[in-house]
Amino acid sequence: MDFLRSPPPSLLDRAWSLASAPFSYLTTLVTSPVSFLLNIPGLSFLLIPTFSSYSTSLNLLFFYLTWSTLILSHPPLKVEFIGTLAIRLLFYILPSIGFLLFDTALPSLAVNIKEHGEQALVLGDEQGGKKNGRWWKRIGVSIGNVLLSVLLQTGIEYLFTEVFHIRSALKISTTLPMPWGIFKDLFRGLLLREALTYTLHRYALHFPDSALAPLHSAWYHALRTPTPLSASYDHPAAYLVHSFLPAYLPAILFRFHLLTYHLYLALISLEELFAYSGYNYLPGGFIMGGIARRQERHLMGSGRGNFGAWGLCDLAAGTSIGGDMVEDVRDEAEKEKVVERAKGKVRGVGGRKRK
């Protein structure tokens, strides 16, 4: 009966199987996010903390049970991939598209709340207008870069766990992180991200001898002003160095719990969303406003300074342009006072009219 047995795979077949394994696995991950999110653990993971009327203790218990079920019933790599993609979609891509739709549908209204007026409108004449196809390219490149970073993160985890057979880059377990651990990881992760962003941005993307400097200048610095989705608009290699590595390296260095990483990534996504929206008044008061002003000055100043997001390293290194971090905080605080005084006067006039 030996003639009924299949012949052993050839060396070429084994090589092809090994080379195509990551791609077939990623294909499986990409084709099943809907079924993943619509199952009971996925839905309860998203909805229980939001719509439950139970006490905090019961909510935590339900959350723990849901998280445990999610981890035990799905491959960890799948949970990380789908969760990371969902965070980027919910906190950056979809809201940015909403800002773009608002700017496009109501340009006369949007121009009044933009820091730089019509110049900050994607379809405005200053950006090339509707007839210029560059705006389509910018949106496509921006979204593509975000998806590329998610796939690269998944590929790194695949190499760690499936090829090298070592522990995952991020901690994925049924155990929930403690509040102090979350705060500690977020604090040191964001602080290291600021240092890495400053260093890589200044010396890898703006150093004259760097191979990435011309690409960063031709892509990112071709923008006139920040617009929605422009935080991720750059040459893919420059984007990975400028945005992905500074955000991801602290997470794997300190080995964040996956839930902590998703919270960390949500904060970064919101920072990119609002800092590059181009609007006058932003949530988060003077902190977000200061970040947005520094990014504007860097972009519109041809990259002469403001290499970090928060301005801490620029303040220490003397590379701030248009005022340092302290002055930005003071300016934004003064702006908030002006707005509050204006609101008070409006309320006073309304009250006198009613009398």
Secondary structure, 3 states (H helix, E strand, C coil): CHHHCCCCCCHHHHHHHHHHHHHHHHHHHHHCHHHHHHCHHHHHHHHHHHHCCCCHHHHHHHHHHHHHHHHHHCCHHHHHHHHHHHHHHHHHHHHHHHHHHHHHHCHHHHCCCECCHHHHCCCCHHHCCCCCCHHHHHHHHHHHHHHHHHHHHHHHHHHHHHHCCCCCCCECCCCCCCHHHHHHHHHHHHHHHHHHHHHHHHHHHCCCCCCCHHHHHHHHHHCCCCCCCHHHCCCHHHHHHHHHHHHHHHHHHCCCEHHHHHHHHHHHHHHHHHHCCCECCCCCHHHHHHHHHHHHHHHHCCCCCCCCCCCHHHHHHCCCCCCCHHHHHHHHHHHHHHHHHHHHHHHHHHHHHHC
